[in-house]
Amino acid sequence: EEGLVGILTDRDLVVRVLAERRDPKAVRVGEAMTPNIVYCFEDDDISRAAQLLADHQIRRLPVLSRERSLVGIVSLGDLAVHDES
C-alpha cells in the first residue's frame, strides 16, 4: 500500500473548511485533504512533471522515490524557472 494518503492545500482549506463555515480547530486534516494524489517519481524527467501539473490543473506535485517514500515537492514555480537548454 502507498505511504501517502492525501495532500492538504490552501485550496482544500478554503473549499472544504472556510466556504462551509466550519471551525478550522474542529476539522481534522483527513476531512479536508484531497485523497487522490497525483505524483511523479524522482527519476522522471521534468517534462513529465510539467505534463502532470497541466493535465490535473494543480500547482504542487509530490515527488516519490521508487519505494514510494516522499522525497520532495515540485511546484509550478519551480518548473517556470527551469531552463531546459
C-alpha positions in Angstrom: 0.0 0.0 0.0 1.1 3.5 -0.7 2.5 5.6 2.1 0.8 8.8 1.1 -2.9 9.0 1.8 -3.6 12.6 0.8 -2.5 16.2 0.4 -3.8 19.3 2.1 -3.5 22.6 0.2 -4.7 26.1 0.8 -7.5 25.5 -1.8 -8.7 22.5 0.3 -8.9 24.7 3.3 -10.9 27.3 1.5 -13.3 25.0 -0.2 -13.8 22.3 2.5 -13.5 24.4 5.6 -13.9 28.2 5.2 -16.5 28.2 2.5 -18.6 25.7 4.6 -18.1 28.0 7.6 -16.6 25.1 9.6 -14.4 25.8 12.6 -10.8 25.1 11.5 -10.0 24.0 15.0 -12.6 21.3 14.8 -11.8 19.9 11.4 -9.4 17.1 11.1 -6.8 17.0 8.2 -8.4 13.8 6.8 -11.7 15.6 6.4 -10.3 18.5 4.4 -7.5 16.9 2.4 -7.6 15.7 -1.2 -7.3 11.9 -1.0 -6.4 11.1 -4.6 -2.8 12.2 -5.0 -1.2 12.9 -8.3 2.6 12.4 -8.1 5.8 11.8 -10.0 8.9 9.8 -9.3 12.3 11.4 -8.6 13.8 9.8 -11.7 11.0 11.1 -14.0 12.0 13.9 -16.4 10.9 17.5 -15.9 8.5 17.3 -18.9 6.5 14.5 -17.2 6.1 16.6 -14.1 5.1 19.6 -16.1 2.5 17.5 -18.0 1.0 16.1 -14.8 0.7 19.6 -13.4 -1.0 20.8 -16.6 -3.3 17.8 -17.0 -4.5 17.9 -13.5 -4.6 21.7 -13.1 -2.5 21.5 -9.9 0.3 23.7 -8.6 2.2 21.3 -6.5 3.3 17.8 -7.3 4.7 15.4 -4.6 7.9 13.6 -5.7 8.3 10.0 -4.6 11.2 7.5 -4.6 10.6 4.3 -6.4 9.9 2.8 -2.9 7.1 5.3 -2.7 8.6 7.5 0.0 8.1 11.2 -0.2 11.4 12.9 -1.2 10.1 16.4 -2.2 7.5 18.5 -3.9 7.8 20.3 -7.2 5.8 23.4 -7.7 4.6 25.2 -10.8 7.0 28.0 -9.9 10.0 25.5 -9.8 9.3 24.5 -13.4 8.7 28.1 -14.6 12.3 28.9 -13.7 13.8 25.7 -15.1 15.9 26.2 -18.2 15.7 23.2 -20.5 18.6 24.3 -22.7 
